[in-house]
Amino acid sequence: MKPYKFVKAAVSTVAFVVIGALVLSACSSSASNPSSTVAAGSSSGLSTQSYTLGVKNTSYGKIIVDHNSMTLYMLTADTPAGSACTGACLNIWPPVLYTSTLNLQAPLKKSLVTTITLASGAKQIVYNGHPLYRYSGDTKIGQFNGEDLPFPIGVTHPTGHWYVMGESGSPVTSSVSTSSKGSSGYNY
């Protein structure tokens, strides 16, 4: 074999190994980064850089909302360490996923924020011991269509209920005014 062919083959092999290592490195870092993972069927529109939880004054009192001012919910069947909503349930109730930067508007407290790891490997935000969700049936800001729905849906004796999440991190089980369910109920 002529020396230049050997050098050319060696350079090609080294280049192939380096490029392969870079591709594998990029794939493994994005797969292990929970902020870049969105649950199947979720249209949460999460930014991989920052996520903000806020508070809005509504007919249910002051409630926690997501970065798009959409109502957030909790499930009474959940525990601080795990979610009862799995599989197809997550398509109806997309979890609020942790990103690399979580911003909380006053009066929310970072000391009340933890996460749980979903089967997908994504991290779901937990506030005051309650995993947070959006409801796919809320299509406009100010809707509360998921309030007091049974879990699971369609059973005679549900194991839990979905409730709007109050600013204190507790479920809100009744509204001050029931006339705004399904309408724009935010009081700005």
Secondary structure, DSSP 4 states (H G I P E B T S, - for coil): --HHHHHHHHHHHHHHHHHHHHHHHHHHHHHS-GGG---TT------SS-EEEEEEEETTEEEEE-TTS-B-EEETT-BTTB-S--TTHHHHS-B-B--S-EEE-TT--GGGEEEEE-TTSPEEEEETTEE-B--TT--STT--TTTT-EESTT-SS-SEEEEEEBTTSSEE-S-S-GGGTTS--B--
